[in-house]
Amino acid sequence: MSLGSAATHPETLPATSSPYGPVGADGAPDSGPRPDERPRVVPVRRTGQWIAAAVVVLLLAMAANSVARNKAFQWDVVGAYFTSSTVLRGLGLTLWLTALVMVAGFALGTLLAVMRLSANPVLNKVSWGYVWLFRSVPVLVQLLFWFNIGVLYPTLGLGIPWGPEFVSVHTVNLFGPTAVAVVGLTLHEAAYAAEVVRGGIISVEKGQLEAAQSLGLGRGRTLRRIVLPQAMRSIVPPAGNMLIGALKGTSIVSIIAVNDLLYSAQLVYHRTYQVIPMLMVATIWYVLVTSVLSVGQHYVERHYARGTAGAR
């Protein structure tokens, strides 16, 4: 009676196992728990993060409201002078000075980096000494030194040592405020650019250099066609930071009366006594230009990171 009942109702037989896994009463493989028996996935509660985000947003809103409604900023004065001819001339000089200093600084820095990596001990030590000296002296001291170079050398000449001079010039005519700013900032930036370029060069795998040598490429062509293109992945991020730093660093030339953006703002508030609004004009321009440079840096980095994990 029980056997017939079991044969008539096979679904009542218990599940067994086989070498291929558990099987049901009908001999078919058991597919696991039914959908209604599977554990339910519960998302992780991130209450603390949401509270922290809300607090940060609230603080930012309070700060923005305070700046916008504070009459001491005199936003009407900021708007009136934001695109004035005096400010725009100072902005143009700042951009020109930044571009010239970075181009000349990286050109000299690349030469110093190659000298530092040279097997020639004289070139290596000269490059090391240059970087050591100009990284040790504050840029303001360097600018003041070059500004007063006429005290040490009233004239500069080119000729034979301990012999006749072929060409001579008075330093007072050679080093005006703008020339002092270009020379001082370029020499200062070159010391940092040399280390940036050197770090990028040594980041290239040694096998690349060995492959170039096996193909018979000279040192100059190897550096120009193989090493530098690969080193740019490591050079561009710190170089972008240097560019932004140089843009802001040009404000220090106002101490030697170079008519840059900050000095132009100072000329206005010395006449109108509206110090805070004019400082805000300079600040907003610095923020705008820095933002544009940051976007440009992002695309340059993405260009040189093509085919790597850093490309995005």
C-alpha positions as CSV (number, residue, x, y, z in Angstrom):
1,M,0.0,0.0,0.0
2,S,2.8,2.4,0.9
3,L,4.7,1.4,-2.2
4,G,1.8,2.1,-4.5
5,S,1.2,5.4,-2.8
6,A,4.8,6.4,-3.3
7,A,4.7,5.4,-7.0
8,T,1.5,7.3,-7.5
9,H,2.9,10.4,-5.9
10,P,6.6,10.6,-6.7
11,E,6.8,14.2,-5.5
12,T,6.6,13.0,-1.9
13,L,9.9,11.1,-2.2
14,P,12.8,12.9,-0.4
15,A,15.6,14.6,-2.4
16,T,18.8,12.7,-2.9
17,S,22.2,13.6,-4.2
18,S,24.3,12.5,-7.1
19,P,27.9,13.1,-8.4
20,Y,26.5,16.1,-10.3
21,G,24.9,17.7,-7.3
22,P,21.6,17.4,-5.4
23,V,18.6,16.0,-7.3
24,G,14.9,16.3,-6.6
25,A,12.4,13.6,-6.2
26,D,11.8,13.2,-9.9
27,G,15.5,12.7,-10.6
28,A,16.1,16.2,-12.1
29,P,18.9,18.3,-10.7
30,D,17.8,20.6,-7.9
31,S,18.2,24.2,-9.1
32,G,18.5,25.6,-5.5
33,P,16.1,27.6,-3.5
34,R,13.0,29.0,-5.1
35,P,12.9,32.7,-5.8
36,D,10.7,33.3,-2.8
37,E,13.2,31.5,-0.6
38,R,16.4,33.5,-1.7
39,P,17.8,36.0,0.8
40,R,16.8,39.6,0.2
41,V,19.6,42.1,-0.6
42,V,19.4,45.1,1.7
43,P,21.3,48.2,0.6
44,V,23.9,49.6,3.1
45,R,22.6,52.6,5.0
46,R,24.9,55.5,4.7
47,T,23.3,57.9,7.1
48,G,26.6,59.4,8.4
49,Q,27.7,60.3,4.8
50,W,24.4,62.0,4.0
51,I,24.5,63.9,7.2
52,A,28.0,65.1,6.6
53,A,27.1,66.1,3.0
54,A,24.1,68.1,4.2
55,V,26.3,69.9,6.8
56,V,28.9,70.8,4.1
57,V,26.2,72.0,1.7
58,L,24.7,74.1,4.5
59,L,28.0,75.7,5.4
60,L,28.8,76.5,1.7
61,A,25.4,78.1,1.3
62,M,25.9,80.2,4.4
63,A,29.4,81.3,3.2
64,A,28.1,82.2,-0.3
65,N,25.2,84.1,1.2
66,S,27.6,86.0,3.5
67,V,29.9,87.0,0.7
68,A,27.0,88.0,-1.6
69,R,25.1,90.1,1.0
70,N,28.2,91.7,2.7
71,K,28.1,95.3,1.6
72,A,31.8,95.7,2.5
73,F,32.8,93.9,-0.6
74,Q,31.2,96.7,-2.7
75,W,30.2,94.5,-5.6
76,D,29.1,97.5,-7.7
77,V,32.7,98.8,-7.5
78,V,34.0,95.3,-8.5
79,G,31.8,95.3,-11.5
80,A,32.8,98.8,-12.5
81,Y,36.6,98.1,-12.5
82,F,36.5,94.4,-13.5
83,T,37.0,95.1,-17.2
84,S,38.6,98.6,-16.9
85,S,41.5,99.3,-19.2
86,T,44.0,99.5,-16.2
87,V,43.1,96.1,-15.0
88,L,43.1,94.5,-18.4
89,R,46.5,95.9,-19.2
90,G,47.8,94.4,-16.0
91,L,46.1,91.1,-16.8
92,G,47.7,91.1,-20.2
93,L,51.2,91.7,-18.8
94,T,50.6,88.9,-16.2
95,L,49.7,86.4,-18.9
96,W,52.6,87.5,-21.1
97,L,55.0,87.2,-18.2
98,T,53.7,83.8,-17.2
99,A,54.0,82.4,-20.7
100,L,57.5,83.8,-21.3
101,V,58.8,82.6,-18.0
102,M,57.4,79.1,-18.4
103,V,58.7,78.6,-21.9
104,A,62.2,79.9,-21.1
105,G,62.2,78.2,-17.7
106,F,61.4,74.8,-19.2
107,A,63.8,75.2,-22.1
108,L,66.6,76.0,-19.6
109,G,65.3,73.3,-17.2
110,T,65.4,70.6,-19.9
111,L,69.0,71.5,-20.7
112,L,69.8,71.3,-17.0
113,A,68.1,68.0,-16.6
114,V,70.1,66.5,-19.5
115,M,73.3,67.9,-18.0
116,R,72.3,66.3,-14.6
117,L,71.9,62.9,-16.3
118,S,75.1,63.3,-18.3
119,A,78.1,61.0,-17.6
120,N,80.3,64.1,-17.7
121,P,81.1,64.9,-14.0
122,V,81.6,68.7,-14.8
123,L,78.2,69.0,-16.4
124,N,76.5,66.9,-13.7
125,K,78.0,69.0,-10.9
126,V,77.2,72.3,-12.5
127,S,73.6,71.3,-13.0
128,W,73.3,70.1,-9.5
129,G,74.8,73.3,-8.1
130,Y,72.4,75.5,-10.1
131,V,69.4,73.6,-8.9
132,W,70.7,73.6,-5.3
133,L,71.4,77.4,-5.4
134,F,68.2,78.6,-7.0
135,R,65.9,76.3,-4.9
136,S,67.6,77.5,-1.8
137,V,67.1,81.3,-2.2
138,P,63.6,82.7,-2.0
139,V,62.3,84.1,-5.2
140,L,61.7,87.5,-3.6
141,V,65.3,87.7,-2.6
142,Q,66.3,86.8,-6.1
143,L,64.2,89.5,-7.6
144,L,65.6,92.1,-5.2
145,F,69.1,90.9,-6.0
146,W,68.6,91.3,-9.8
147,F,66.9,94.6,-9.3
148,N,70.0,96.0,-7.5
149,I,72.5,94.2,-9.7
150,G,73.8,97.6,-10.8
151,V,75.3,98.1,-7.4
152,L,77.6,95.1,-7.9
153,Y,78.1,95.4,-11.7
154,P,77.5,98.9,-13.1
155,T,78.5,97.7,-16.5
156,L,78.6,94.2,-18.1
157,G,81.0,93.5,-20.9
158,L,81.9,90.7,-23.3
159,G,85.6,90.2,-24.2
160,I,88.8,88.4,-23.3
161,P,89.4,87.7,-19.6
162,W,91.9,90.1,-18.3
163,G,92.0,91.7,-21.7
164,P,90.0,94.1,-23.9
165,E,86.2,94.2,-23.9
166,F,84.4,94.0,-27.2
167,V,81.0,95.0,-26.0
168,S,79.9,96.7,-22.8
169,V,76.5,97.9,-21.5
170,H,75.3,99.7,-18.4
171,T,73.1,97.5,-16.3
172,V,70.8,100.4,-15.5
173,N,69.8,100.3,-19.2
174,L,69.8,96.6,-19.5
175,F,67.8,95.6,-16.4
176,G,64.6,97.5,-16.1
177,P,61.8,96.3,-13.8
178,T,60.2,94.0,-16.5
179,A,63.5,92.6,-17.5
180,V,64.4,91.9,-13.9
181,A,61.1,90.1,-13.5
182,V,61.7,87.9,-16.6
183,V,65.2,87.0,-15.6
184,G,64.6,86.4,-12.0
185,L,61.4,84.3,-12.5
186,T,62.9,82.3,-15.4
187,L,66.1,81.4,-13.4
188,H,63.9,80.4,-10.5
189,E,61.5,78.3,-12.5
190,A,64.3,76.6,-14.4
191,A,65.6,75.0,-11.2
192,Y,62.2,73.4,-10.5
193,A,61.6,72.5,-14.2
194,A,65.0,70.7,-14.3
195,E,63.9,68.4,-11.5
196,V,60.4,67.8,-13.1
197,V,62.0,66.9,-16.5
198,R,64.7,64.8,-14.8
199,G,62.0,62.9,-12.9
200,G,60.1,62.3,-16.1
201,I,63.1,61.1,-18.0
202,I,64.2,58.6,-15.4
203,S,60.6,57.2,-15.2
204,V,61.0,55.8,-18.8
205,E,62.0,52.2,-18.7
206,K,65.6,51.4,-19.3
207,G,64.6,48.8,-22.0
208,Q,63.4,51.7,-24.2
209,L,66.9,53.2,-24.2
210,E,68.5,49.8,-24.9
211,A,66.1,49.3,-27.8
212,A,67.0,52.7,-29.3
213,Q,70.7,51.9,-29.0
214,S,70.2,48.6,-30.7
215,L,68.6,50.4,-33.6
216,G,71.6,52.8,-33.9
217,L,69.8,55.9,-32.8
218,G,71.9,58.8,-31.4
219,R,71.5,60.2,-27.9
220,G,69.8,63.4,-29.2
221,R,67.3,61.6,-31.4
222,T,66.6,59.0,-28.7
223,L,65.8,61.8,-26.2
224,R,63.7,63.7,-28.7
225,R,61.7,60.8,-30.3
226,I,61.5,58.1,-27.6
227,V,62.3,59.4,-24.1
228,L,60.5,62.8,-24.0
229,P,57.2,61.6,-25.5
230,Q,57.0,58.8,-22.9
231,A,58.3,61.1,-20.1
232,M,55.5,63.6,-20.8
233,R,53.1,61.4,-18.9
234,S,55.1,62.1,-15.7
235,I,56.1,65.7,-16.6
236,V,52.7,67.2,-17.5
237,P,51.0,67.0,-14.0
238,P,53.7,68.8,-12.1
239,A,54.3,71.1,-15.0
240,G,50.7,72.1,-14.9
241,N,51.1,72.9,-11.2
242,M,54.2,74.9,-12.0
243,L,52.3,76.9,-14.6
244,I,49.5,77.7,-12.2
245,G,52.0,78.5,-9.5
246,A,53.9,80.8,-11.9
247,L,50.7,82.6,-12.8
248,K,50.1,83.4,-9.1
249,G,53.8,83.9,-8.4
250,T,54.0,86.8,-10.9
251,S,52.1,88.9,-8.4
252,I,55.3,89.1,-6.4
253,V,56.8,91.3,-9.2
254,S,54.6,94.1,-7.9
255,I,57.2,94.7,-5.3
256,I,59.6,96.0,-8.0
257,A,56.9,98.1,-9.6
258,V,56.1,95.9,-12.6
259,N,52.6,96.8,-13.8
260,D,51.0,93.3,-13.5
261,L,47.5,92.5,-12.5
262,L,48.0,93.0,-8.7
263,Y,50.0,96.2,-9.2
264,S,47.3,97.6,-11.5
265,A,44.8,96.9,-8.7
266,Q,47.0,98.6,-6.2
267,L,47.4,101.7,-8.4
268,V,43.6,102.1,-8.4
269,Y,43.0,101.6,-4.7
270,H,45.9,103.9,-3.8
271,R,43.9,106.6,-5.6
272,T,40.4,105.6,-4.6
273,Y,41.1,103.9,-1.2
274,Q,38.7,101.1,-2.3
275,V,41.1,98.3,-1.2
276,I,38.8,95.4,-0.8
277,P,36.9,95.8,-4.1
278,M,40.1,96.0,-6.1
279,L,41.6,93.0,-4.3
280,M,38.4,91.1,-5.3
281,V,38.9,92.2,-8.9
282,A,42.4,90.7,-8.9
283,T,41.2,87.6,-7.1
284,I,38.4,86.8,-9.5
285,W,40.7,87.2,-12.5
286,Y,43.3,84.9,-11.0
287,V,40.6,82.3,-10.3
288,L,39.2,82.5,-13.8
289,V,42.6,82.2,-15.5
290,T,43.6,79.4,-13.1
291,S,40.4,77.5,-13.9
292,V,41.0,77.8,-17.7
293,L,44.6,76.5,-17.2
294,S,43.3,73.6,-15.1
295,V,40.9,72.5,-17.8
296,G,43.7,72.7,-20.4
297,Q,46.0,70.7,-18.1
298,H,43.3,68.0,-17.9
299,Y,43.1,67.6,-21.7
300,V,46.9,67.6,-22.1
301,E,47.2,64.9,-19.5
302,R,44.5,62.8,-21.2
303,H,46.3,63.2,-24.5
304,Y,49.6,61.9,-23.2
305,A,47.9,59.2,-21.1
306,R,46.3,57.5,-24.1
307,G,46.6,53.7,-24.0
308,T,47.3,53.7,-20.3
309,A,45.2,53.3,-17.1
310,G,45.4,57.0,-16.6
311,A,43.4,57.8,-19.7
312,R,39.9,59.0,-18.9
